[in-house]
Amino acid sequence: MLSNIEKRFSILFFIIVLIELITGTVESLQTAHYFAKPAIVISLLFLFIKTSGLLDKSLRNITIAALIFSLLGDILLMFVDQSPHFFTAGLVAFLIAHVMYSLVFLKHRNLANSMSVFLIGLLVYASGLFYVLKDGLGDMLVPVVIYMLIILSMATSAYLRKHKVNQLSYSLVFAGALCFMISDSILALNKFYQALPLSHISIMVTYALAQYLIVLGILKIKKQ
């Protein structure tokens, strides 16, 4: 399933994620956290740029843009304790990243897919999450609603690739999109509802998996 370079990268990637989990949890290692967290997406950028030469140029460039905006979002969210504006800016960066990913996924959309059950499931999930969050959103109500709509659109566009790309590419990207939804949901619950135990670990594990699966899934398009 994975090429040799992808296997070697995967070992390095999950070592980086482990370092981030440790440095982001242990207070005395916070300085290293500022290097470890961005390294997650930076490593994926290097892998993608190195191995995506056979992909469509537009798809390749938009994916790179999605990773760059994700990296920017990662950096901004590390400084939310200094100013709430960093959270808003990080939200915008990730919103743009989700739009970029949606554009990539829609390049292989299959409009013949039946979406009714999937959309119902998404709406039930989003409605339940919003019901829990709404009282704590305050001035962030509109930005969070917009963000939720964008990430739901991203997940939908990932679903629409079904039967249009090979099964491996579809499965990896779709699983990654769902992990992104879970990661953002945990982040929102932790910030706007109540502090969750081990939230840093659950957020970063699902986030790292999301980016890893999406990038690998996009790379597998060339192997149809």
Disulfide bonds with the S-S distance in Angstrom:
none
